[in-house]
Amino acid sequence: MSLVNHMSVRALSQAMDASQLRQHVINHNIANVDTPYYKAKRVRFEDVLLQELNKASRFKGRVTDPRHIPIGRPGQGAVTPEVTVETGTKMNNNGNNVDIDAEMALLAKNGLWYQALAQSLNHEFRQLRHVITEGRG
């Protein structure tokens, strides 16, 4: 099962924000392709989110009285994307490590990822709308 299938509306929204940040970082890398000593940056998010979702999916006890002791882990909170600098590589003689071909591929991949997230979020909202308007219970 893919990461998108495990995600809640909140997590999908956070992932879209991270994808938007990644778009900005990749564009910044592309703009600095010829800047001496510039080091490419990356956004780390999906693996952090998946770890958080796995933690949140563990058992959590139900508290029915304020005197009860909470059992388990509370639900998933905000997951913050991390912007890292690639320092181990050197692509050009001027100390710059931006690989334009790799950046363009990452740009396309990120665009597809954003579209998948947007479609998943739309699906979640359609399901909620259906439950609200058509649900019987």
GITAPE-V723767 format. One record per residue. N is the residue number from 0. RES is the residue in three letters. SS is DSSP state (2 for helix, 1 for strand, 0 for the rest). PHI is phi as a letter, one per 40 degrees, with the letter a starting at -180 (999 if undefined). D_LAST is the distance of its C-alpha to the last C-alpha in Angstrom with 1 decimal. Layout:
BEGIN
N/RES/SS/PHI/D_LAST  N/RES/SS/PHI/D_LAST
END
This chain:
BEGIN
0/MET/0/999/29.9  1/SER/0/c/30.9  2/LEU/0/d/30.6  3/VAL/2/c/28.4  4/ASN/2/c/25.7  5/HIS/2/c/25.6  6/MET/0/c/25.4  7/SER/0/c/22.9  8/VAL/2/c/22.9  9/ARG/2/c/25.4  10/ALA/2/c/27.5  11/LEU/2/c/27.6  12/SER/2/c/28.8  13/GLN/2/c/31.4  14/ALA/2/c/32.5  15/MET/2/c/33.0  16/ASP/2/c/35.1  17/ALA/2/c/37.1  18/SER/2/c/37.7  19/GLN/2/c/38.9  20/LEU/2/c/41.2  21/ARG/2/c/42.4  22/GLN/2/d/43.2  23/HIS/2/c/45.3  24/VAL/2/c/47.1  25/ILE/2/c/47.9  26/ASN/2/c/49.3  27/HIS/2/c/51.3  28/ASN/2/c/52.7  29/ILE/2/c/53.7  30/ALA/2/c/55.3  31/ASN/0/b/57.4  32/VAL/0/d/58.5  33/ASP/0/b/62.1  34/THR/0/c/62.1  35/PRO/0/d/64.5  36/TYR/0/g/63.1  37/TYR/0/c/59.5  38/LYS/0/b/57.0  39/ALA/0/c/53.8  40/LYS/1/b/50.5  41/ARG/1/b/47.2  42/VAL/1/b/43.7  43/ARG/1/b/42.1  44/PHE/0/a/38.3  45/GLU/2/d/36.4  46/ASP/2/c/37.8  47/VAL/2/c/37.2  48/LEU/2/c/33.6  49/LEU/2/c/33.1  50/GLN/2/c/34.8  51/GLU/2/c/32.5  52/LEU/2/c/29.3  53/ASN/2/c/30.7  54/LYS/2/c/31.4  55/ALA/2/c/27.9  56/SER/0/c/26.3  57/ARG/0/c/28.1  58/PHE/0/d/26.6  59/LYS/1/b/25.6  60/GLY/0/c/25.2  61/ARG/0/c/22.5  62/VAL/0/b/24.1  63/THR/0/b/22.7  64/ASP/0/a/25.9  65/PRO/0/c/28.4  66/ARG/0/c/31.1  67/HIS/0/c/29.7  68/ILE/0/c/31.5  69/PRO/0/c/29.5  70/ILE/0/b/29.6  71/GLY/1/g/29.6  72/ARG/0/b/29.7  73/PRO/0/c/27.7  74/GLY/0/c/25.9  75/GLN/0/c/27.9  76/GLY/0/c/30.0  77/ALA/0/c/32.1  78/VAL/0/b/34.3  79/THR/0/c/37.6  80/PRO/0/c/39.5  81/GLU/1/b/43.1  82/VAL/1/c/46.0  83/THR/1/b/48.8  84/VAL/1/b/52.3  85/GLU/0/c/53.8  86/THR/0/b/57.2  87/GLY/0/c/58.3  88/THR/0/b/59.0  89/LYS/0/a/61.7  90/MET/0/c/61.7  91/ASN/0/b/64.5  92/ASN/0/c/68.0  93/ASN/0/c/67.0  94/GLY/0/g/64.6  95/ASN/0/c/61.5  96/ASN/0/b/58.9  97/VAL/0/c/56.7  98/ASP/0/b/56.4  99/ILE/2/d/55.5  100/ASP/2/c/54.3  101/ALA/2/c/52.0  102/GLU/2/c/50.7  103/MET/2/c/50.0  104/ALA/2/c/48.1  105/LEU/2/c/46.0  106/LEU/2/c/45.4  107/ALA/2/c/44.1  108/LYS/2/c/42.0  109/ASN/2/c/40.4  110/GLY/2/c/39.7  111/LEU/2/c/37.8  112/TRP/2/c/35.9  113/TYR/2/c/34.9  114/GLN/2/c/33.7  115/ALA/2/c/31.6  116/LEU/2/c/30.0  117/ALA/2/c/29.4  118/GLN/2/c/27.8  119/SER/2/c/25.5  120/LEU/2/c/24.6  121/ASN/2/c/23.9  122/HIS/2/c/21.7  123/GLU/2/c/19.6  124/PHE/2/c/19.3  125/ARG/2/c/18.4  126/GLN/2/c/15.5  127/LEU/2/c/14.3  128/ARG/2/c/14.9  129/HIS/2/c/12.9  130/VAL/2/c/9.8  131/ILE/2/c/10.5  132/THR/2/c/11.6  133/GLU/2/b/9.9  134/GLY/0/c/6.5  135/ARG/0/b/3.7  136/GLY/0/a/0.0
END
